[in-house]
Amino acid sequence: MSLSQICRGRRSMIATPTAALLIVALLVSGCSAGSVSTEQKSLNLPSSTATVQVTPLYDEGTVVSLYERCIPAVVQVESETTISSKLLGPFGLDIPNMRGQGSGFIIDTEGHILTNNHVVDKASTVKVVLSDGTELQGKVIGVDRNNDVALLQIDASRAPNMAYLALADSSKVKPGQMALALGSPYGLQGSITIGIISGTGRSIPNSNSRNITDIIQTDAAINPGNSGGPLLNSQGEVIGINTAIEASANGVGFAIPINTARQALPELLKGSTIRTPWLGIEGMPVSRDLADKLDLKATKGVYVVGVMTGSPADKAGLVESGRNEQNEPAAGGDIIMAVDETAVAKVDDILSYFNGKKPGDKVTLSIQRGDQQISAPVELAEWPDRLPGYYEFDQGSGQDWMPAPDSEQFEFKFGPFEFRSK
């Protein structure tokens, strides 16, 4: 899935509010047990004598109760970013300040609020609007940019009746379970949508070319402005942070699992910026077709297609396959079978494992290299702000373009818009 396919509830001017109705159709049999229609008799179709039990999609009273209990802990987050750069071109026009709006939720009595990092990223000021309309100044305490999580804080003394939400264990989430999304889509504060968990273990790309892993998929409606709001289970516990939708689909929304935020929370509470480990490879899953085509000695693992210059993988001597004239993986690359004896089958497995590590930590890669099985110790580095081979628009340096002479690839950012080319 490309970045252009991900539509985030991020920094955009609030559109004219629109209302969305959730329509649930329940099919109810009007036939009594044992009745046979004229059509059934004429077609000689078998009739059922079993009593049909009609089960509602959800209990209305339960949903209303959950909403009334949880919505006081859900806030609207409004941010403003001062831009000092000039527009490209001969006119040198000032870029107006960017205003964004999203959601968040209170997690304790001290006024700490979880939201998405992209809701408040580089914000000059942050305003938090409580469910009762109280407006408070918010302060960004800590961020985990690579997992799109941010921790804010408000003055708890100014909200004496403040409510907060309990955090669930998102590893126990299963497809088919009820999911409720709360937030402020298009500025419509205090909105609720309901659906189910459509899938788990998904991944979506972040703005710095690193996938966010273990994502929860839901069909509960998520729209711009929902970003940072809670995804709840049927107990009213937070299982995820609503963050994105699949723009080309209908009813495909994504939430960061709350366990990702829980893991980072101790550091976020200290006011830290989470530093994410980096290996520095381009990889792909080993399939049986790939193994047959390239005569690989393993049918599972991560095939190393590229190794970035100066990366930990490069320093550890990992061997890349490169690509042929058809831009397909060539033969001769390493296969990463495991990290610290934890088996991996795709790059996302490696990223998920690294979520529990820090730059500077040492790991051991189990590698299949031709007919040999070897162990490669690697010292992880910090995920770079710019991966080798990208151009990026720098809002504060005075340079419109950051050169990347070793690649034909570049990236351009302007406000909420992002463009990449190769």
C-alpha positions, 0 to 999 in steps of 0.5 A: 500500500502506498503512502498516497493511499493512506488518508489521515485525519491530519493537519487540514482546514476543517471542512463543512461538517457533514453527518453520517448515519450508521444504518444497521439492517436486521433481517427478520423472518416473518414465517412461523416455524413449520410454515411452507410457502406456495413457492416452496410447494411448487418448486418442491423445496425442503422447508425448515421446522427449526425456530429462527433466532434473530440476534441483534448486531449489538445491544443498544443499551450497552452502546449508549451506556459505553458512550455516556461513560467514555465520551467525557474522557475524549478530547478534541485536539487543535494545533497550529504550526508557524511556517517561516519558509517561503513558497517556491518560485519567484514571488516568495510568498509567505506560507500561512500558519497551518492549523490542524484538528484531531482527537485524543483521550485522557489516560490518568488523573494527571491530565495525560492525553494520548493522540497521534503524533501527526496531529501535533507534529511540529505544532507551535501551540496545542489547544485541548477542548474537553467534552464539556467545552472547556478549552485548555492549553496542551503541552507535548510531553513526549513523542514516538514519531515512527509509531505515530504516537504522542503524549500531551498533558493539560493542567488537571487542576482546571478540570476537577471532574476529569474522566479517563479511560482504561487501557486494554491488552491489544494482543488479545483483540480478535477479528469479529469483536465489537469496536467503537470509535470516538472522536471529532471527525470534521470537528464534530466533537463527541461522535461515535461510530460502531463496527467490528475488528476486521483484522489484526497484524496489518501494517501501514507506512509512516511518513519516514518510510518505516512501516507501523506494525501490528495495526488493527483494522476496523470497519467502524467509520474513521474520518479526518479528525478522528485521528488520535481518538480511542478505539474501544472494545465492548468493555469500554477499554482502549484497544487502539488509537485511530490513525488512518483509512484506506482512501480507495476503499469503504469501511477500511480503517486502521488503529495503532494497537494500544500495546505499542503506546503502552510500551513507549509510555514510560519513556513518554512520561519522562518527556522523551522522544522515542528513538527507533532502532534501524538495521538498514536493509531492503527486504522481501518475504521468501516465498516458495516461488522466489526460492525456486526461481533464485535457487534459495536454500530456504523457503522462509525468512527475509531476503535481503535485496538491498543494504544501505551504505553505512547502515548497521547491516552494511557494517555487519557485512550483510550481502544484498542481492541487488536487482536485475534489468527487470528490477526484480531481485537477483540471486546471491542475497542473504536470507535473515531467518531469525533475530535473537532466535525469534523467527522472522518471515517478513520485514514487519516481523523484524520491525515488530521485534525492534519495537522492544529495542533501542539504538545501540542495542546488539542483536544476532541475526541468523542468516542463510548465505548460500549453503552456509548458516551463519550468525551475524552480530549487529549493533542497531543504529537510530532510524534516520530522519532521512533515509539515504536516497531521498530529497526533502523540503526543509521548512526551516533551513532556508534550502528548498531541496536537500540533495541526495547525489547517490540516488534518482529518488526524491521527496517533497513536502509542503504542509500536509502534502507529500510527494515522492518520485523515483 
